[in-house]
Amino acid sequence: MKSHGGVWLFSQTIIPIFMVGSLLFGNGVAQTAHGQGKGKVIPAANTERAALDEALAHLHEARRNFTAVKDYACTLVSQERVRGKLEEQNVMQFKMKTEPFSVHMRWLAPKKSAGQEVAFILGKNNNKMRVKSNVIGGKLIGFISIDPNDPRVLQHSNHNILEAGIGNMIEQNIRHWDLARRVGKSKAALSETKFNGRDCIRIEVTAKERTPQCYCYRSVIFLEKNSKFPIRLENYDWPREGGARGGDLIEAFSYYNLEFNRGLKDAEFNK
């Protein structure tokens, strides 16, 4: 990650890399250094808690680092399972300001959505989105105002615009993992890998049993090794007969070509 005039760049070709290894936790035995604790059995719950502690520590570092972020721009690739159907990948030009919370997205793909735009500034326009769409409106027209929770919007996504962005991803996973640690029904595995050519820490958190607190069966997140910012997240449903062994994909979000603190102007979000 290089700095150019105060702008941090992640400028790699969009080629996801999924070759990963993992550290297994929860087998009830931890390897020890030579001559120390030979044969000592460490309860599985302790190793699982330690792994979640390490995962949370990385996200808390990401939270601290993100306080320096005023704005960023990137290419966002998302895919969600909505009402049981895995939708096509969406590729968007994505811009965000942290104060006030502001989002602008312009669709590049799929072809049927190309040219759509969504703009939002918290506290402006009665907290409604400004939308130019060929999905909601039937064809591309001028911008119209739509509530973030409008049913027409939620036909195409499980999340509203207030949940968008890297900062929200950090906060949501801190909440989920902290709860998982306290409930004691999840295990974590950490390893080093690459995503989009970036050195990353791969963290996989898996629920051992269904609980009301579980958002999903399994989450896999890739944290950029230096900043600890999440640059890819995958969430999976509980395994089912005839489905994928690790659970069917619920959603995946990837951030490419990230540029931080570009000095984005309010006019870029005011549509």
C-alpha positions as CSV (number, residue, x, y, z in Angstrom):
1,M,0.0,0.0,0.0
2,K,1.6,3.2,-1.2
3,S,0.9,6.8,-0.3
4,H,0.7,9.5,-3.0
5,G,0.1,12.9,-1.7
6,G,-1.9,11.6,1.3
7,V,-4.0,9.2,-0.8
8,W,-3.6,5.5,0.0
9,L,-3.9,3.3,-3.1
10,F,-5.0,-0.2,-3.7
11,S,-4.6,-0.3,-7.5
12,Q,-4.6,-3.9,-8.6
13,T,-6.3,-5.7,-11.4
14,I,-9.7,-7.2,-10.4
15,I,-8.6,-10.8,-10.1
16,P,-9.9,-12.4,-6.8
17,I,-7.5,-15.0,-5.3
18,F,-9.1,-17.7,-3.1
19,M,-6.2,-20.0,-2.4
20,V,-6.1,-20.0,1.3
21,G,-4.9,-22.1,4.3
22,S,-6.3,-22.2,7.8
23,L,-5.4,-22.8,11.4
24,L,-7.8,-25.2,13.0
25,F,-9.1,-24.6,16.5
26,G,-11.3,-26.5,18.8
27,N,-9.6,-30.0,18.8
28,G,-9.0,-29.8,22.6
29,V,-5.2,-30.0,22.3
30,A,-2.7,-27.1,21.7
31,Q,0.9,-27.7,20.6
32,T,3.4,-26.5,23.0
33,A,7.1,-25.3,22.8
34,H,9.7,-28.0,23.3
35,G,10.1,-28.9,27.0
36,Q,7.2,-26.7,28.1
37,G,3.8,-28.0,29.0
38,K,4.5,-31.4,27.4
39,G,1.2,-33.3,27.1
40,K,-0.8,-30.5,28.6
41,V,-4.4,-30.4,27.4
42,I,-6.0,-27.0,26.9
43,P,-9.8,-26.9,26.8
44,A,-11.2,-26.3,23.3
45,A,-13.3,-23.4,24.6
46,N,-10.1,-21.6,25.6
47,T,-8.4,-21.9,22.2
48,E,-11.6,-20.9,20.4
49,R,-11.9,-17.8,22.7
50,A,-8.3,-16.9,22.0
51,A,-8.8,-17.1,18.3
52,L,-11.9,-14.8,18.5
53,D,-9.9,-12.5,20.7
54,E,-7.2,-12.3,18.0
55,A,-9.7,-11.7,15.3
56,L,-11.4,-8.9,17.3
57,A,-8.0,-7.3,18.0
58,H,-7.4,-7.0,14.3
59,L,-10.8,-5.4,13.7
60,H,-10.3,-3.0,16.6
61,E,-7.0,-2.0,14.9
62,A,-9.0,-1.4,11.7
63,R,-11.5,0.7,13.6
64,R,-8.6,2.9,15.0
65,N,-7.1,3.2,11.5
66,F,-10.4,4.1,9.9
67,T,-10.7,7.2,12.1
68,A,-8.1,8.8,9.8
69,V,-10.3,8.2,6.7
70,K,-12.3,11.2,5.5
71,D,-13.4,9.8,2.2
72,Y,-12.6,7.0,-0.3
73,A,-13.4,5.8,-3.8
74,C,-13.2,2.3,-5.2
75,T,-14.8,-0.4,-7.4
76,L,-17.3,-2.4,-5.4
77,V,-18.3,-5.9,-6.5
78,S,-21.3,-7.3,-4.6
79,Q,-23.4,-10.4,-4.9
80,E,-26.4,-11.3,-2.7
81,R,-28.9,-14.1,-2.3
82,V,-32.3,-12.3,-2.2
83,R,-35.5,-14.3,-1.4
84,G,-33.6,-17.5,-2.0
85,K,-32.1,-16.6,-5.4
86,L,-28.4,-15.8,-5.9
87,E,-28.4,-12.6,-7.9
88,E,-25.9,-11.6,-10.5
89,Q,-22.7,-9.8,-9.5
90,N,-23.1,-6.0,-9.3
91,V,-20.0,-3.9,-10.2
92,M,-20.2,-0.3,-9.1
93,Q,-18.1,2.8,-9.0
94,F,-18.4,3.6,-5.2
95,K,-17.6,6.8,-3.4
96,M,-18.1,7.6,0.3
97,K,-17.5,10.4,2.7
98,T,-17.5,9.7,6.5
99,E,-18.8,13.2,7.6
100,P,-21.6,13.6,6.9
101,F,-22.2,10.0,6.0
102,S,-22.4,10.2,2.2
103,V,-22.6,7.5,-0.5
104,H,-22.6,7.6,-4.3
105,M,-22.8,4.4,-6.4
106,R,-22.9,4.1,-10.2
107,W,-23.5,0.7,-11.8
108,L,-21.1,-0.7,-14.4
109,A,-22.5,-4.2,-14.6
110,P,-24.6,-6.3,-15.1
111,K,-25.6,-4.8,-18.4
112,K,-29.3,-4.4,-17.4
113,S,-28.2,-2.2,-14.5
114,A,-25.4,-0.2,-16.2
115,G,-25.9,3.5,-15.7
116,Q,-28.0,3.3,-12.6
117,E,-27.0,5.7,-9.8
118,V,-27.8,6.1,-6.1
119,A,-26.7,9.1,-4.0
120,F,-27.3,9.7,-0.3
121,I,-26.3,12.3,2.2
122,L,-27.3,11.7,5.8
123,G,-29.5,14.6,7.0
124,K,-30.3,15.8,3.5
125,N,-33.3,15.4,1.3
126,N,-35.3,14.1,4.3
127,N,-32.9,11.2,4.6
128,K,-34.0,9.8,1.3
129,M,-31.8,8.5,-1.5
130,R,-31.6,10.1,-4.9
131,V,-32.0,7.3,-7.4
132,K,-31.6,7.1,-11.2
133,S,-32.6,3.6,-12.1
134,N,-33.7,1.3,-14.9
135,V,-34.8,-1.3,-12.3
136,I,-37.0,0.7,-9.9
137,G,-38.3,3.1,-12.5
138,G,-38.5,0.8,-15.4
139,K,-36.1,2.9,-17.5
140,L,-33.4,5.5,-17.0
141,I,-34.9,8.8,-16.1
142,G,-33.9,11.8,-13.9
143,F,-33.2,11.4,-10.2
144,I,-36.1,10.7,-7.9
145,S,-36.2,10.5,-4.1
146,I,-36.8,7.1,-2.5
147,D,-36.7,6.0,1.1
148,P,-33.8,3.7,1.9
149,N,-36.3,1.0,3.1
150,D,-38.6,1.3,0.2
151,P,-39.8,-2.2,-0.7
152,R,-38.7,-1.7,-4.3
153,V,-35.1,-1.3,-3.1
154,L,-35.2,-4.3,-0.8
155,Q,-36.3,-6.5,-3.7
156,H,-32.7,-6.3,-4.9
157,S,-30.7,-6.3,-1.7
158,N,-30.8,-7.5,1.9
159,H,-29.2,-4.2,3.1
160,N,-30.1,-0.6,3.0
161,I,-27.7,2.2,2.2
162,L,-27.1,3.1,5.8
163,E,-25.2,-0.2,6.1
164,A,-22.9,0.5,3.2
165,G,-19.1,0.8,3.3
166,I,-15.9,-0.3,5.0
167,G,-16.6,1.5,8.3
168,N,-20.0,-0.3,8.6
169,M,-18.3,-3.6,7.7
170,I,-15.8,-3.1,10.5
171,E,-18.5,-2.2,13.1
172,Q,-20.9,-5.0,12.1
173,N,-18.3,-7.7,12.4
174,I,-17.0,-6.4,15.7
175,R,-20.6,-6.7,17.1
176,H,-21.1,-10.2,15.6
177,W,-17.7,-11.5,16.7
178,D,-18.0,-10.0,20.2
179,L,-21.4,-11.6,20.6
180,A,-20.0,-15.0,19.3
181,R,-17.2,-14.9,21.8
182,R,-19.6,-14.2,24.7
183,V,-22.1,-16.9,23.6
184,G,-19.3,-19.4,23.1
185,K,-21.0,-21.1,20.1
186,S,-18.5,-20.2,17.4
187,K,-14.9,-20.9,16.5
188,A,-12.4,-18.9,14.4
189,A,-9.5,-19.7,12.1
190,L,-6.8,-17.2,11.1
191,S,-4.3,-17.5,8.3
192,E,-2.2,-15.4,5.9
193,T,-3.2,-15.2,2.3
194,K,-3.6,-12.8,-0.7
195,F,-6.6,-11.2,-2.2
196,N,-6.3,-9.2,-5.4
197,G,-2.6,-9.2,-5.0
198,R,-2.7,-7.7,-1.5
199,D,-1.2,-9.5,1.6
200,C,-4.2,-10.3,3.8
201,I,-5.2,-11.9,7.1
202,R,-8.0,-14.3,6.3
203,I,-10.4,-14.9,9.2
204,E,-13.1,-17.5,9.1
205,V,-15.7,-17.6,11.9
206,T,-18.0,-20.6,12.0
207,A,-21.0,-21.2,14.2
208,K,-21.0,-24.6,16.0
209,E,-24.7,-24.6,16.4
210,R,-27.7,-22.5,15.5
211,T,-28.5,-19.7,17.9
212,P,-30.8,-16.7,17.6
213,Q,-27.7,-14.5,17.7
214,C,-26.1,-16.1,14.6
215,Y,-26.3,-13.9,11.5
216,C,-25.0,-16.8,9.3
217,Y,-23.3,-20.1,9.6
218,R,-19.9,-19.0,8.4
219,S,-18.2,-15.7,7.6
220,V,-14.9,-15.3,5.8
221,I,-13.2,-11.9,5.8
222,F,-10.0,-10.7,4.2
223,L,-8.2,-7.9,6.1
224,E,-5.5,-6.0,4.3
225,K,-2.4,-6.8,6.4
226,N,-1.1,-3.3,7.0
227,S,-4.3,-1.3,7.6
228,K,-6.5,-4.2,8.7
229,F,-9.3,-2.8,6.6
230,P,-11.7,-5.5,5.3
231,I,-11.4,-5.7,1.5
232,R,-13.6,-8.8,1.0
233,L,-16.4,-10.4,3.0
234,E,-18.2,-13.7,2.3
235,N,-21.2,-14.9,4.4
236,Y,-22.6,-18.4,4.1
237,D,-25.9,-20.1,5.1
238,W,-26.2,-23.3,7.1
239,P,-25.3,-26.4,5.0
240,R,-28.3,-28.2,3.6
241,E,-28.7,-31.5,1.8
242,G,-27.7,-31.1,-1.8
243,G,-26.1,-27.8,-1.2
244,A,-22.5,-26.6,-0.9
245,R,-20.5,-28.4,1.8
246,G,-19.6,-25.1,3.5
247,G,-23.0,-23.6,3.1
248,D,-24.6,-21.7,0.2
249,L,-23.3,-18.2,-0.4
250,I,-25.6,-15.5,1.2
251,E,-23.6,-12.5,0.1
252,A,-20.1,-11.3,-0.9
253,F,-18.6,-7.8,-1.0
254,S,-15.2,-6.9,-2.5
255,Y,-13.4,-3.6,-2.6
256,Y,-10.9,-3.0,-5.4
257,N,-8.7,0.0,-6.4
258,L,-9.3,1.8,-3.1
259,E,-8.1,5.4,-2.9
260,F,-8.5,7.1,0.5
261,N,-8.7,10.8,1.4
262,R,-9.1,12.1,-2.1
263,G,-10.8,15.2,-1.0
264,L,-14.2,14.3,-2.4
265,K,-16.7,17.2,-2.5
266,D,-20.3,17.3,-1.3
267,A,-21.4,18.1,-4.9
268,E,-20.3,14.5,-5.9
269,F,-23.1,13.2,-3.6
270,N,-25.7,15.9,-4.1
271,K,-27.9,14.7,-7.0
